[in-house]
Amino acid sequence: MYDIIVIGAGPAGISSAIYATSRGKNVLIYEGLTLINGYISVNEKMETSISGVYAAGDICAKQVRQIATAVADGAIAGINASI
């Protein structure tokens, strides 16, 4: 049983996993999600349509895709998932 499942192992996914693990959460990095048009739809808290599942970084559908955004999104997802 995992506390948090991180989707994707890019910079944001790894950042999320590291942060959540540092908060004592049991984390799984999952890379098998089916994407629609290559991206995952998320809200402003990086939540997917699956309750308790967060996504962050370049895998999310948004206008700006860059490393700084990916790392920041990873931190947001990790923080919100560990609350």
C-alpha positions as CSV (number, residue, x, y, z in Angstrom):
1,M,0.0,0.0,0.0
2,Y,1.3,3.4,-1.0
3,D,0.5,6.8,0.5
4,I,1.3,8.6,-2.8
5,I,1.7,7.4,-6.4
6,V,3.8,9.7,-8.5
7,I,3.0,9.6,-12.3
8,G,6.1,9.8,-14.4
9,A,9.8,9.7,-13.6
10,G,10.9,13.0,-15.1
11,P,12.3,15.9,-13.1
12,A,8.9,16.8,-11.5
13,G,8.1,13.2,-10.7
14,I,11.4,12.6,-9.0
15,S,11.1,16.0,-7.1
16,S,7.6,15.0,-5.9
17,A,8.8,11.5,-4.8
18,I,11.8,12.9,-3.0
19,Y,9.8,15.5,-1.1
20,A,7.0,13.1,-0.2
21,T,9.5,10.5,0.9
22,S,11.2,13.1,3.1
23,R,7.8,13.7,4.7
24,G,7.6,10.0,5.7
25,K,5.3,8.9,2.9
26,N,5.5,5.6,1.1
27,V,5.8,6.5,-2.6
28,L,5.4,4.6,-5.9
29,I,6.7,6.2,-9.1
30,Y,4.2,5.0,-11.8
31,E,5.0,5.3,-15.5
32,G,2.1,3.3,-17.1
33,L,-0.7,5.9,-17.3
34,T,-2.5,6.2,-20.6
35,L,-2.2,9.8,-21.9
36,I,-4.7,11.7,-23.9
37,N,-3.0,13.7,-26.7
38,G,0.2,13.0,-24.8
39,Y,-0.7,14.9,-21.6
40,I,-2.5,14.5,-18.3
41,S,-5.2,17.0,-17.4
42,V,-4.7,18.5,-13.9
43,N,-6.2,21.4,-11.8
44,E,-4.3,24.2,-10.1
45,K,-3.3,21.8,-7.3
46,M,-1.8,19.3,-9.8
47,E,-4.7,16.8,-9.0
48,T,-5.7,14.5,-11.8
49,S,-9.3,13.3,-12.4
50,I,-8.4,10.3,-10.2
51,S,-8.9,11.1,-6.5
52,G,-5.6,11.3,-4.6
53,V,-3.6,11.1,-7.8
54,Y,-1.3,14.1,-8.7
55,A,0.7,14.8,-11.8
56,A,3.3,17.5,-12.4
57,G,5.7,18.9,-14.9
58,D,5.9,18.4,-18.7
59,I,3.4,15.6,-18.7
60,C,0.6,18.0,-17.7
61,A,-1.5,19.9,-20.3
62,K,-0.4,23.5,-20.1
63,Q,1.2,26.3,-22.1
64,V,4.7,26.5,-20.6
65,R,7.0,23.5,-20.5
66,Q,10.4,23.9,-19.0
67,I,12.6,22.5,-16.3
68,A,11.9,25.2,-13.8
69,T,8.2,24.8,-14.1
70,A,8.5,21.0,-13.9
71,V,10.5,21.2,-10.6
72,A,8.1,23.8,-9.1
73,D,5.1,21.7,-10.1
74,G,6.7,18.6,-8.5
75,A,7.1,20.5,-5.2
76,I,3.4,21.7,-5.4
77,A,2.2,18.1,-6.0
78,G,4.4,16.7,-3.3
79,I,3.3,19.2,-0.7
80,N,-0.4,18.9,-1.5
81,A,-0.2,15.1,-1.6
82,S,1.5,14.9,1.8
83,I,-1.0,17.2,3.6
